[in-house]
């Protein structure tokens, strides 16, 4: 399956993400999973009432209300861990939230399966390893490191 997206790049000096432009000033294309992963993980998925009891604090993307994709919401619940202490429960939640946010890759057949493992990396980091099984002979691996409101995503194979 051919996939294309508008590339999003991280601007280190400014600590923000922006749409990438090529040398001609046109939108740059991304045929990797990088932009898809960024949008999937860094967009706030709306919390359910058992997670956040006050409706106006549940965040989420308003476009999900009118999306033609039934039973799908864009983003992740990573934001629910913003005030959490770094412990094994937080790592377990981050793994579950990552799996949930990326499961659409299998729905649209970009991957046959996805594996997510994670660990604490002291003093205040979480490292997640995500493997996308594309077909029997191809796996794409990413390492995601999250720390103090920052994010690093690297393709490792």
MOLIN-V454073 format. One line per field, one symbol per residue. ss: DSSP state (a for helix, b for strand, c for the rest). burial: + if it has 16 or more other ideal C-beta (glycine too) atoms within 10 Angstrom, else -. A space follows every 50 residues. Layout:
ss->???
burial->???
//
This chain:
ss->ccccbbcbbbbccccbbbbcbcccccbcbbcccaaaaaaaaacbcccccc ccccaaaccccaaaaccccccccccbcaaaaccccccaaaaaaaaaaaaa aacaaaacccccbbbbbbbbbcccbbbbbbbbbbbccbbbbbbbbbbccb bbbbbcc
burial->----+-++++---------+-------+-+--+++++++++++++++--- -+-----+-+------------+++++++++----+---++-+++-++-+ ++-++----++--+-+-+-------+++-+++++-----+-+-+-+---- --+----
//
